[in-house]
């Protein structure tokens, strides 16, 4: 397997200033892609990701846009085209992971989650397709969640948004294959990220939550962002050239055995 399997490609990764998005951006650059690192608020972290890519000999730019705001999406894609002249790969990674159950979640929070987790991927897909059609193809990778199947009670709206994203992935794959545009999804399980650490500490009132979490995992650890990045690179590359509408579950327990922690 070539370590430059994305050579000559341009990729835009939403929500790429930290966590899974940052790992995907760094992996894509290592595989030869030029990367647009999108961020909503964390400019310093996004610039750190770009600096890491450049230090390793890659090419990347950071572009600010809150994809939850529809008016900011077209300028994001225009900036990507200005920076690198084309777009071959879109990764819809940005997500709102706010907790909330189906009984008590206020409408405002429901709308915020759907705006980032479902509407934004739809609108970003529409913008990406314009460029990809002109180039004769492309790859779109949606980052979903294992919660799409069952859902933690504390992640009600989030789980709904990821289930709908899975339907969008398959519908778009059927609609866009005539243009050689592929759309696939990664449903990720429990992953150790900076954001997850913050959420768990807040939810548990501080303390060391990780040891308790690992006790629920058959392989004794959580997923890493880098593992998800490798899978995203596969879907983005020509190694999966004839795969579209696929959903890959990245979890060490089957959905029916999901542990709510």
C-alpha positions as CSV (number, residue, x, y, z in Angstrom):
1,X,0.0,0.0,0.0
2,X,1.4,3.3,-1.1
3,X,1.9,5.9,1.6
4,X,0.9,8.5,-1.0
5,X,-2.4,7.1,-2.0
6,X,-4.0,10.5,-1.9
7,X,-1.3,12.2,-4.0
8,X,-2.7,15.0,-6.1
9,X,-6.0,15.1,-4.2
10,X,-7.5,18.1,-2.4
11,X,-9.5,17.3,0.8
12,X,-11.7,19.5,3.0
13,X,-12.3,18.2,6.5
14,X,-14.9,20.0,8.6
15,X,-14.3,20.3,12.3
16,X,-10.7,19.5,11.9
17,X,-9.0,21.6,14.7
18,X,-8.9,18.7,17.2
19,X,-9.9,15.1,17.8
20,X,-11.0,12.9,15.0
21,X,-11.0,15.7,12.4
22,X,-7.5,16.7,13.2
23,X,-6.3,13.1,12.9
24,X,-8.0,12.7,9.5
25,X,-6.4,16.0,8.3
26,X,-2.9,14.8,9.3
27,X,-3.4,11.3,7.9
28,X,-4.7,12.7,4.6
29,X,-1.7,15.0,4.3
30,X,0.7,12.1,5.1
31,X,-1.0,10.2,2.3
32,X,-0.2,13.1,-0.1
33,X,-3.4,15.2,-0.1
34,X,-3.6,19.0,0.2
35,X,-5.9,19.6,3.1
36,X,-8.3,22.4,4.1
37,X,-8.6,22.3,7.8
38,X,-12.0,23.8,8.7
39,X,-12.7,25.1,12.2
40,X,-15.5,27.1,13.8
41,X,-13.9,28.7,16.8
42,X,-10.5,27.1,17.7
43,X,-8.2,29.1,15.4
44,X,-5.1,28.3,17.4
45,X,-5.8,24.6,17.4
46,X,-6.5,24.7,13.7
47,X,-3.2,26.5,13.0
48,X,-1.4,23.9,15.1
49,X,-2.8,21.2,12.9
50,X,-1.7,23.1,9.8
51,X,1.8,23.6,11.3
52,X,2.1,19.9,12.0
53,X,1.2,19.1,8.4
54,X,3.6,21.6,7.0
55,X,6.4,20.5,9.3
56,X,6.0,17.0,7.9
57,X,6.3,18.3,4.3
58,X,2.6,18.6,3.5
59,X,0.3,21.4,2.4
60,X,-2.7,22.7,4.3
61,X,-4.6,25.8,5.1
62,X,-7.0,26.6,8.0
63,X,-10.4,28.1,7.0
64,X,-12.9,29.4,9.6
65,X,-16.5,28.6,9.1
66,X,-19.3,27.5,11.4
67,X,-21.0,24.9,9.3
68,X,-24.0,25.0,11.6
69,X,-24.7,28.4,10.0
70,X,-25.7,27.8,6.3
71,X,-24.5,31.2,5.1
72,X,-21.0,30.3,6.0
73,X,-20.8,27.1,4.0
74,X,-20.5,28.4,0.4
75,X,-17.6,30.8,1.4
76,X,-15.8,27.8,3.0
77,X,-15.9,25.9,-0.3
78,X,-14.9,29.0,-2.3
79,X,-11.9,29.4,0.0
80,X,-10.9,25.8,-0.5
81,X,-11.0,26.3,-4.3
82,X,-9.0,29.5,-4.0
83,X,-6.4,27.8,-1.9
84,X,-5.8,24.6,-4.0
85,X,-7.8,25.1,-7.2
86,X,-10.1,22.0,-6.9
87,X,-11.8,19.6,-4.5
88,X,-11.7,15.8,-4.6
89,X,-12.6,14.8,-1.1
90,X,-15.0,16.0,1.5
91,X,-15.1,14.7,5.1
92,X,-18.2,15.7,7.0
93,X,-16.8,15.4,10.5
94,X,-18.0,18.5,12.5
95,X,-20.5,17.5,15.1
96,X,-22.5,18.7,18.1
97,X,-22.3,16.1,20.8
98,X,-24.4,17.8,23.4
99,X,-26.2,15.5,25.8
100,X,-30.0,15.4,25.9
101,X,-32.8,12.9,26.3
102,X,-36.0,12.6,24.3
103,X,-38.1,13.9,27.2
104,X,-36.3,17.0,28.3
105,X,-34.3,18.3,25.3
106,X,-35.4,21.8,24.5
107,X,-36.3,22.6,20.9
108,X,-33.4,25.1,20.6
109,X,-30.8,22.4,21.5
110,X,-32.5,19.9,19.1
111,X,-32.3,22.4,16.3
112,X,-28.6,23.2,17.1
113,X,-27.7,19.5,16.9
114,X,-29.6,18.9,13.7
115,X,-28.0,22.0,12.1
116,X,-24.5,20.7,12.6
117,X,-24.9,17.0,12.4
118,X,-27.4,16.7,9.6
119,X,-28.1,19.9,7.8
120,X,-24.5,20.9,7.5
121,X,-23.4,17.6,5.9
122,X,-26.3,17.9,3.4
123,X,-25.3,21.5,2.5
124,X,-21.6,20.7,2.4
125,X,-22.4,17.7,0.1
126,X,-24.3,20.0,-2.3
127,X,-21.3,22.4,-2.5
128,X,-18.8,19.6,-2.9
129,X,-20.8,18.0,-5.7
130,X,-20.6,21.1,-7.8
131,X,-16.8,20.8,-8.0
132,X,-16.7,17.1,-8.1
133,X,-19.0,16.8,-11.0
134,X,-16.9,19.2,-13.0
135,X,-13.8,17.0,-12.3
136,X,-15.5,13.7,-13.1
137,X,-15.8,12.3,-9.6
138,X,-14.9,12.5,-6.0
139,X,-15.3,10.9,-2.5
140,X,-17.5,12.1,0.4
141,X,-16.9,10.5,3.8
142,X,-19.5,11.1,6.5
143,X,-18.5,10.6,10.1
144,X,-21.4,9.0,11.9
145,X,-21.8,7.1,15.2
146,X,-22.7,3.6,16.4
147,X,-25.4,5.5,18.3
148,X,-27.2,5.6,15.0
149,X,-28.5,2.1,15.8
150,X,-29.5,2.2,19.4
151,X,-28.4,5.4,21.1
152,X,-27.5,6.2,24.6
153,X,-30.5,7.7,26.5
154,X,-28.4,10.8,27.2
155,X,-27.7,11.2,23.5
156,X,-31.2,11.2,22.1
157,X,-31.1,14.0,19.5
158,X,-27.5,13.1,18.7
159,X,-28.4,9.5,18.0
160,X,-31.3,10.6,15.8
161,X,-29.1,13.0,13.8
162,X,-26.6,10.2,13.1
163,X,-29.3,7.7,12.1
164,X,-30.6,10.3,9.6
165,X,-27.0,10.9,8.4
166,X,-26.8,7.2,7.5
167,X,-29.9,7.5,5.4
168,X,-28.5,10.6,3.7
169,X,-25.3,8.7,3.0
170,X,-27.1,5.9,1.2
171,X,-29.5,8.1,-0.6
172,X,-26.8,10.4,-1.9
173,X,-24.7,7.4,-2.9
174,X,-27.5,6.2,-5.1
175,X,-28.1,9.6,-6.6
176,X,-24.5,10.6,-7.3
177,X,-22.9,7.4,-8.6
178,X,-23.7,8.4,-12.1
179,X,-21.2,11.2,-11.6
180,X,-18.6,8.8,-10.1
181,X,-19.0,10.6,-6.8
182,X,-18.9,8.1,-3.9
183,X,-20.5,8.6,-0.5
184,X,-19.6,6.4,2.5
185,X,-19.9,6.6,6.2
186,X,-18.0,5.6,9.3
187,X,-20.0,4.8,12.4
188,X,-17.5,5.3,15.1
189,X,-17.7,3.9,18.6
190,X,-16.3,5.2,21.9
191,X,-13.2,7.2,21.0
192,X,-10.6,8.8,23.2
193,X,-10.5,12.5,22.2
194,X,-9.9,15.8,24.0
195,X,-13.6,16.6,23.7
196,X,-14.6,13.2,25.2
197,X,-12.4,13.8,28.2
198,X,-14.0,17.2,28.8
199,X,-17.5,15.8,28.5
200,X,-16.9,12.8,30.8
201,X,-15.2,14.9,33.5
202,X,-18.1,17.4,33.4
203,X,-20.7,14.6,33.4
204,X,-19.1,12.8,36.3
205,X,-18.1,15.9,38.3
206,X,-14.4,15.4,37.6
207,X,-12.4,12.4,38.6
208,X,-10.7,9.6,36.7
209,X,-13.4,8.2,34.4
210,X,-11.2,6.4,32.0
211,X,-10.4,3.3,34.2
212,X,-14.1,2.7,34.7
213,X,-14.7,3.1,30.9
214,X,-12.0,0.7,29.9
215,X,-13.5,-1.9,32.2
216,X,-16.5,-2.0,29.8
217,X,-14.4,-2.5,26.7
218,X,-13.6,-6.0,25.5
219,X,-10.2,-5.0,24.1
220,X,-9.4,-2.9,27.2
221,X,-9.1,0.4,25.4
222,X,-11.1,3.0,23.5
223,X,-10.7,3.7,19.8
224,X,-8.1,6.3,18.8
225,X,-8.7,9.1,16.3
226,X,-5.8,7.8,14.3
227,X,-7.6,4.4,13.7
228,X,-10.6,6.3,12.4
229,X,-8.4,8.4,10.2
230,X,-7.0,5.3,8.5
231,X,-10.5,4.1,7.7
232,X,-11.4,7.5,6.3
233,X,-8.3,7.5,4.1
234,X,-9.4,4.1,2.7
235,X,-12.8,5.5,1.7
236,X,-11.2,8.7,0.3
237,X,-8.7,6.8,-1.8
238,X,-9.0,4.8,-5.0
239,X,-8.5,1.7,-3.0
240,X,-12.3,1.8,-2.5
241,X,-12.9,3.0,-6.0
242,X,-16.1,0.9,-6.5
243,X,-17.5,1.2,-3.0
244,X,-20.3,3.6,-2.4
245,X,-23.2,3.7,0.1
246,X,-21.2,1.6,2.5
247,X,-21.4,2.1,6.3
248,X,-18.5,0.8,8.3
249,X,-19.2,0.3,12.0
250,X,-16.0,0.9,14.0
251,X,-16.8,-0.6,17.4
252,X,-15.6,-3.5,19.5
253,X,-19.1,-4.5,20.7
254,X,-22.1,-5.2,18.5
255,X,-24.8,-2.5,18.6
256,X,-27.1,-4.5,20.8
257,X,-24.4,-4.7,23.4
258,X,-23.7,-1.0,23.5
259,X,-22.8,0.2,27.0
260,X,-24.1,3.5,28.2
261,X,-21.4,5.1,30.3
